Amino acid sequence: MNRPELITSLKNRATALQKEAYALSIAVRDRRVPWYARVLMALVLAHTFSPIDLIPDFIPVLGVLDDLIITPLGIALVLKMIPAQVMAEARQQAQERMEQRRPISRAGAIMTVGIWLVILAAVGWSVARLITR
C-alpha cells in the first residue's frame, strides 16, 4: 500500500470512528440503555468530542496514543453494553445529523480543563513545598 492509499484508509477509519462515537452520543439518551453504560459512554464521548486533548498532541507519542487508545477501547466496551436495536437506530440518526453539522462537546472541554487545572495545582503545590523547605 503506497502512502496516498494509506492516508485515505486512515481518514476513512477516522470518519467511521467519528460516526460511531456520534451514534453513541445519540444512544446515551435512550432509556433502553443501562445506567452504567450511560455513565461510561458519557465519559468516552466527552473525551472524544472535547476540543481540548487530555494529553496535548505536541507531546511525543503520548499525545497521539491518548486518542488512539482511549477512544477506540472505550467505544468497543460501551458497544458491548448497548442493545443492538438501539445502536441501529442511533447509527441511522447519526448519519443524518453528520451530513448537516459536526458535533462538539462542551462538557468534554470543561472536564479536560478541570483535569489540567487539578494537575497544575498539584504541581504548583509540590513546587511550593520544595521551595519553602
N, C-alpha and C positions, 0 to 999 in steps of 0.2 A: 504494500500500500504506500503510495507516494504521499508527500506532505500535504498537498491540497485535499486529497481524499481523506486523510487523517483529520484535518481541521474540520472538514464538512461533517465527518462522522461524529466528532466530539461535539460540534454545535448541535447536531440533531439529537444526540443523547441529552445534552443540557436542556434543550427545549422540551423533550419528553419528560425529564425530571421536573421541570418547572410546571408543566401541565399537571403532573401527578400531585405535586405539592399544592397546587391551586385547587385541585379536586378535593384534596384533604381539608383545605380550609372551608370548603362548602360542606363537606360531610360532618365537620365538627359541630355544626348546628342541628344535625338530625337527631331526633330523640331516640332513634333505634340504636345509636352508638353508645356503648357502655361508658360510664363516667371516667374510669381510669384511662380508657383510650382517648377520651376527650382531653384530659389533662396532658398526657404525653404528646398528643397531636398539637395542642396549643403551644407547647414548648418548642417542638420541632419547627412548626410554622413560623413562630416568632423569630427563631434563629434564621430560618431560610429566607424570609422576606424582609429581614431587617436591612435598612440601607447602610448600617454600620456593622462591620465584622467584629466578632468577639475577639479574634486574633487577626490583626490587620494583615493584608496580603503582602505588604512590603517586608514582613519578617520571613526570611528564607525558610522554605519547606513548611514550617508550622502554619503560616498564613493560608497556604493552599490546602494543606491537609485538613484543616478545620472544615472547609467547605466540602472537600471530597469524602470525608468520613462521617461527620456528624449528620449531615442531611440525608444521605442515602440509607445509612443504618437506621436512623430514626424513622424514616418513611417506611422502610421494609418492616420494621417492628409494628408500627401502627397499622399498616395494611393487613396484617395478620389478625388484628383485633376488630376489624370493621366487617359487618355483613356484606356479602358480595353484591346484593341488590342496591344497597346504599351507595357503594362505590361506583356502580354502573351509572346510577342517576347523577351522582356528583361529577363524574368524568364528562358526561354529556353537557351539563351546565357549565363546567369549567371551559370546555372547548368553545362554547358560545360566548362566554364572557371574555375570554382571552382574545378573541377576534375583535373585541370592542376596546379594551384597555388593558394596561399592565397593573397587577396588584402590588401593593407595598404594605408593610406592617409597621404602624406607629408604635404598637405595643412592643414589637421586636426591637425597635430603635431605643425605646425607653429602657427596656430590660438590659440591652447591651451597654448603654451609657451608665446605668446603675452598677453593673458589674465592674466596669472600668473605674468608676468613682470609688468603689469599695477597695479595689486593688491599689489605686493611687493613695488612698487614705492609709492603708496598711503599710505601704512602702514609706510614706511620709512619716508615719508614727515610728516605724522601725529606725529610720534615719535619725529622727529627732532623739530617740533613746540613745543611739550610739554617740551622737554629738554631745549630749548632756552628761555623759559618763565621765 
